[in-house]
Structures are given as C-alpha cells and as structure tokens.
Amino acid sequence: MTSDTEALAPDIADPETRLHDAHHASLRLWLRLLTCTLTIERRVRARLREQFAITLPRFDLMAQLDKVPEGMTLSDVSKRMMVSNGNVTGLVERLVVSGHLDRRTSLTDRRVQMIRLTKLGRAEFRKMAAEHETWIADMFAELSPKDVRELMRLLAKTKGSAQRSAGRRKSSPA
C-alpha cells in the first residue's frame, strides 16, 4: 500500500506533473504532448535500430519515397520531411551505398538529382513499415476507438490553434 505522499509524487517521466497550479494550463498541456511524442519516438527509434539496424530519419526518407514510386527530387523530399537539403543529402548517400536508393540526374534539369527506392529498398521498407505499424498499434492499444476519435478531434483543434497563432505573430507589430 502506498502512502498519500507517494501517491501524489510526480512521475519523473512526466515533467508536466511537477508543475504546480500557478503554472498556466497551456504549459502543462504542451509538456504533456511533448512527453508523449518523445516517449513514442524513443521506442520507435530503439526498435528500428534493434530489429532493422536503421535510423528513424532513414526510415522516414524511405517512407516518403515509398509513396512516390517514380521518385522525387532531393528538394521535394526535404520539404516533405521538413529538414534541410543538407540533411537529406547525407541520408541519401548512405541509402544509395546500402543499395536501398537509386539516384539519377533529372532528364529535364542536369542540376537536379532524382531519387527513388530500389526493389531491395522497397521490399525492406515494406517489412519495416509493417512492423512499425504493429508497434504503434501496441502503444495505443489501451485507447478505445472512441478515445482515438476524440483525441484526433482535439489534436486537430490544437494544431489549428497553433497555426493561427503563428499567423497572428507574423501580422502583429514587433
């Protein structure tokens, strides 16, 4: 049996529980969202590394290319992944060397590089993606379908609020 003090002690993994009532509820909410995201990401990174010897950024790059079989430019990939062209270039180089990607010069513009998954890359990515989906399903297994719908609704509302806030910041005088 736990004492009242132990029952009220904040969970070290949840920084938002260490905040007291004087902290704004929005700050606690932001920390809760961040904690959830980081917890899930850490587990996915570890499983990708352990089971497939691949990093999450490489998996993400392969996921983008799996959606576009004809391939994409490095610039398009960096926009989709929301990272710099330099970050994508390093990932691409390693995946070309491992045989997962094919890189070619664009037929219409010799300055542009096109990349796409090779047969090996596509086959291995699809195995990883199937496992990844089971990991995610397992992590959310305790949420009912109703919980998931409600959470999706609230997160969409949160996303919209954050996007509108960014717009308000740009239009307000400095």
C-alpha positions as a Markdown table, in Angstrom:
| # | Residue | x | y | z |
|---|---|---|---|---|
| 1 | Met | 0.0 | 0.0 | 0.0 |
| 2 | Thr | 1.3 | 3.4 | -0.9 |
| 3 | Ser | 1.3 | 6.5 | 1.4 |
| 4 | Asp | -0.6 | 9.6 | 0.4 |
| 5 | Thr | 2.8 | 11.3 | -0.3 |
| 6 | Glu | 3.9 | 8.5 | -2.6 |
| 7 | Ala | 0.6 | 8.5 | -4.5 |
| 8 | Leu | 0.9 | 12.3 | -5.1 |
| 9 | Ala | 4.6 | 12.2 | -6.1 |
| 10 | Pro | 5.1 | 13.3 | -9.6 |
| 11 | Asp | 6.2 | 10.8 | -12.2 |
| 12 | Ile | 9.8 | 11.6 | -13.3 |
| 13 | Ala | 8.8 | 10.8 | -16.9 |
| 14 | Asp | 6.1 | 13.4 | -16.9 |
| 15 | Pro | 7.5 | 16.9 | -16.4 |
| 16 | Glu | 4.1 | 18.5 | -16.5 |
| 17 | Thr | 3.1 | 16.7 | -13.3 |
| 18 | Arg | 5.9 | 18.6 | -11.5 |
| 19 | Leu | 4.3 | 21.9 | -12.3 |
| 20 | His | 2.1 | 23.4 | -9.6 |
| 21 | Asp | -1.3 | 25.2 | -10.0 |
| 22 | Ala | 0.4 | 28.6 | -10.5 |
| 23 | His | 1.7 | 27.4 | -13.9 |
| 24 | His | -0.5 | 28.0 | -16.9 |
| 25 | Ala | -2.6 | 25.0 | -18.0 |
| 26 | Ser | -1.3 | 25.5 | -21.6 |
| 27 | Leu | 2.3 | 25.0 | -20.4 |
| 28 | Arg | 1.3 | 21.7 | -18.7 |
| 29 | Leu | -0.6 | 20.7 | -21.9 |
| 30 | Trp | 2.4 | 21.4 | -24.1 |
| 31 | Leu | 4.7 | 19.5 | -21.8 |
| 32 | Arg | 2.3 | 16.5 | -21.8 |
| 33 | Leu | 2.2 | 16.5 | -25.6 |
| 34 | Leu | 6.0 | 16.7 | -25.8 |
| 35 | Thr | 6.4 | 13.9 | -23.3 |
| 36 | Cys | 4.0 | 11.6 | -25.2 |
| 37 | Thr | 5.8 | 12.4 | -28.5 |
| 38 | Leu | 9.3 | 11.8 | -27.1 |
| 39 | Thr | 8.3 | 8.6 | -25.4 |
| 40 | Ile | 6.8 | 7.1 | -28.6 |
| 41 | Glu | 9.7 | 8.4 | -30.8 |
| 42 | Arg | 12.3 | 6.9 | -28.4 |
| 43 | Arg | 10.6 | 3.5 | -28.5 |
| 44 | Val | 10.3 | 3.6 | -32.3 |
| 45 | Arg | 14.0 | 4.6 | -32.8 |
| 46 | Ala | 15.1 | 1.8 | -30.5 |
| 47 | Arg | 13.0 | -0.8 | -32.3 |
| 48 | Leu | 14.2 | 0.3 | -35.7 |
| 49 | Arg | 17.8 | 0.2 | -34.6 |
| 50 | Glu | 17.4 | -3.2 | -32.8 |
| 51 | Gln | 15.3 | -5.1 | -35.4 |
| 52 | Phe | 16.4 | -3.5 | -38.7 |
| 53 | Ala | 19.7 | -1.7 | -38.0 |
| 54 | Ile | 18.3 | 1.5 | -39.4 |
| 55 | Thr | 17.7 | 5.0 | -38.1 |
| 56 | Leu | 14.4 | 6.8 | -37.9 |
| 57 | Pro | 15.5 | 9.5 | -40.4 |
| 58 | Arg | 16.4 | 6.8 | -42.9 |
| 59 | Phe | 13.1 | 5.1 | -42.3 |
| 60 | Asp | 11.2 | 8.4 | -42.7 |
| 61 | Leu | 13.1 | 9.1 | -46.0 |
| 62 | Met | 12.2 | 5.6 | -47.3 |
| 63 | Ala | 8.5 | 6.2 | -46.3 |
| 64 | Gln | 8.4 | 9.4 | -48.3 |
| 65 | Leu | 9.8 | 7.6 | -51.4 |
| 66 | Asp | 7.5 | 4.6 | -51.0 |
| 67 | Lys | 4.6 | 7.0 | -51.6 |
| 68 | Val | 6.1 | 8.1 | -54.9 |
| 69 | Pro | 7.4 | 5.1 | -56.9 |
| 70 | Glu | 8.7 | 7.3 | -59.8 |
| 71 | Gly | 10.9 | 9.1 | -57.3 |
| 72 | Met | 11.3 | 12.7 | -56.1 |
| 73 | Thr | 13.9 | 15.5 | -56.2 |
| 74 | Leu | 16.1 | 16.0 | -53.1 |
| 75 | Ser | 14.4 | 19.4 | -52.6 |
| 76 | Asp | 10.9 | 17.8 | -52.6 |
| 77 | Val | 12.0 | 15.2 | -50.1 |
| 78 | Ser | 13.5 | 17.8 | -47.8 |
| 79 | Lys | 10.2 | 19.8 | -47.9 |
| 80 | Arg | 8.1 | 16.8 | -47.1 |
| 81 | Met | 10.4 | 15.8 | -44.3 |
| 82 | Met | 10.7 | 19.4 | -43.1 |
| 83 | Val | 14.6 | 19.2 | -43.0 |
| 84 | Ser | 17.3 | 20.9 | -44.9 |
| 85 | Asn | 18.7 | 19.7 | -48.2 |
| 86 | Gly | 22.0 | 19.0 | -46.5 |
| 87 | Asn | 20.3 | 16.6 | -44.0 |
| 88 | Val | 18.7 | 14.8 | -46.9 |
| 89 | Thr | 21.9 | 14.6 | -48.9 |
| 90 | Gly | 23.7 | 12.6 | -46.1 |
| 91 | Leu | 20.8 | 10.2 | -45.7 |
| 92 | Val | 20.5 | 9.7 | -49.4 |
| 93 | Glu | 24.2 | 8.9 | -49.7 |
| 94 | Arg | 24.1 | 6.2 | -47.1 |
| 95 | Leu | 21.0 | 4.6 | -48.6 |
| 96 | Val | 22.5 | 4.7 | -52.1 |
| 97 | Val | 25.6 | 2.9 | -50.8 |
| 98 | Ser | 23.5 | 0.3 | -49.0 |
| 99 | Gly | 21.5 | -0.4 | -52.2 |
| 100 | His | 18.2 | 0.9 | -50.9 |
| 101 | Leu | 18.0 | 4.0 | -53.2 |
| 102 | Asp | 18.8 | 4.8 | -56.8 |
| 103 | Arg | 20.0 | 8.4 | -57.5 |
| 104 | Arg | 20.0 | 9.9 | -61.1 |
| 105 | Thr | 20.3 | 13.3 | -62.7 |
| 106 | Ser | 17.0 | 14.7 | -63.9 |
| 107 | Leu | 16.3 | 14.4 | -67.6 |
| 108 | Thr | 14.9 | 17.9 | -67.7 |
| 109 | Asp | 17.5 | 19.7 | -65.4 |
| 110 | Arg | 21.0 | 18.4 | -65.0 |
| 111 | Arg | 21.4 | 20.3 | -61.7 |
| 112 | Val | 18.6 | 18.3 | -60.1 |
| 113 | Gln | 19.0 | 14.8 | -58.5 |
| 114 | Met | 16.1 | 12.4 | -58.6 |
| 115 | Ile | 16.0 | 9.6 | -56.0 |
| 116 | Arg | 13.8 | 6.5 | -55.7 |
| 117 | Leu | 13.6 | 3.3 | -53.8 |
| 118 | Thr | 15.3 | 0.3 | -55.4 |
| 119 | Lys | 13.5 | -3.1 | -55.4 |
| 120 | Leu | 15.6 | -4.0 | -52.4 |
| 121 | Gly | 14.8 | -0.7 | -50.7 |
| 122 | Arg | 11.0 | -1.0 | -51.3 |
| 123 | Ala | 10.9 | -4.7 | -50.1 |
| 124 | Glu | 12.9 | -3.9 | -47.0 |
| 125 | Phe | 10.9 | -0.7 | -46.3 |
| 126 | Arg | 7.6 | -2.6 | -46.5 |
| 127 | Lys | 8.8 | -5.2 | -44.0 |
| 128 | Met | 9.9 | -2.3 | -41.6 |
| 129 | Ala | 6.6 | -0.4 | -42.2 |
| 130 | Ala | 4.5 | -3.5 | -41.3 |
| 131 | Glu | 6.4 | -3.9 | -38.0 |
| 132 | His | 6.3 | -0.2 | -37.3 |
| 133 | Glu | 2.5 | -0.2 | -37.7 |
| 134 | Thr | 2.2 | -3.1 | -35.1 |
| 135 | Trp | 4.5 | -1.1 | -32.7 |
| 136 | Ile | 2.3 | 2.0 | -33.0 |
| 137 | Ala | -0.9 | -0.1 | -32.6 |
| 138 | Asp | 0.5 | -1.7 | -29.5 |
| 139 | Met | 1.4 | 1.7 | -27.9 |
| 140 | Phe | -2.1 | 2.9 | -28.4 |
| 141 | Ala | -3.8 | -0.4 | -27.6 |
| 142 | Glu | -5.3 | 0.9 | -24.3 |
| 143 | Leu | -7.2 | 3.7 | -26.1 |
| 144 | Ser | -10.7 | 2.8 | -27.3 |
| 145 | Pro | -11.9 | 3.7 | -30.8 |
| 146 | Lys | -13.9 | 6.5 | -29.2 |
| 147 | Asp | -10.8 | 7.7 | -27.3 |
| 148 | Val | -8.8 | 7.8 | -30.6 |
| 149 | Arg | -11.6 | 9.8 | -32.4 |
| 150 | Glu | -11.8 | 12.3 | -29.5 |
| 151 | Leu | -8.0 | 12.7 | -29.3 |
| 152 | Met | -7.8 | 13.2 | -33.1 |
| 153 | Arg | -10.5 | 15.8 | -32.9 |
| 154 | Leu | -8.8 | 17.7 | -30.0 |
| 155 | Leu | -5.4 | 17.4 | -31.7 |
| 156 | Ala | -6.8 | 18.8 | -34.9 |
| 157 | Lys | -8.2 | 21.7 | -32.9 |
| 158 | Thr | -4.8 | 22.2 | -31.2 |
| 159 | Lys | -3.0 | 22.1 | -34.5 |
| 160 | Gly | -5.3 | 24.8 | -35.9 |
| 161 | Ser | -4.9 | 27.0 | -32.9 |
| 162 | Ala | -1.1 | 26.7 | -33.1 |
| 163 | Gln | -1.2 | 27.5 | -36.9 |
| 164 | Arg | -3.5 | 30.5 | -36.4 |
| 165 | Ser | -1.2 | 31.7 | -33.5 |
| 166 | Ala | 1.8 | 31.7 | -35.9 |
| 167 | Gly | -0.2 | 33.8 | -38.3 |
| 168 | Arg | -1.1 | 36.3 | -35.6 |
| 169 | Arg | 2.5 | 36.6 | -34.6 |
| 170 | Lys | 3.6 | 37.4 | -38.2 |
| 171 | Ser | 0.9 | 40.1 | -38.6 |
| 172 | Ser | 1.4 | 41.8 | -35.2 |
| 173 | Pro | 4.0 | 44.7 | -34.9 |
| 174 | Ala | 7.3 | 43.8 | -33.3 |
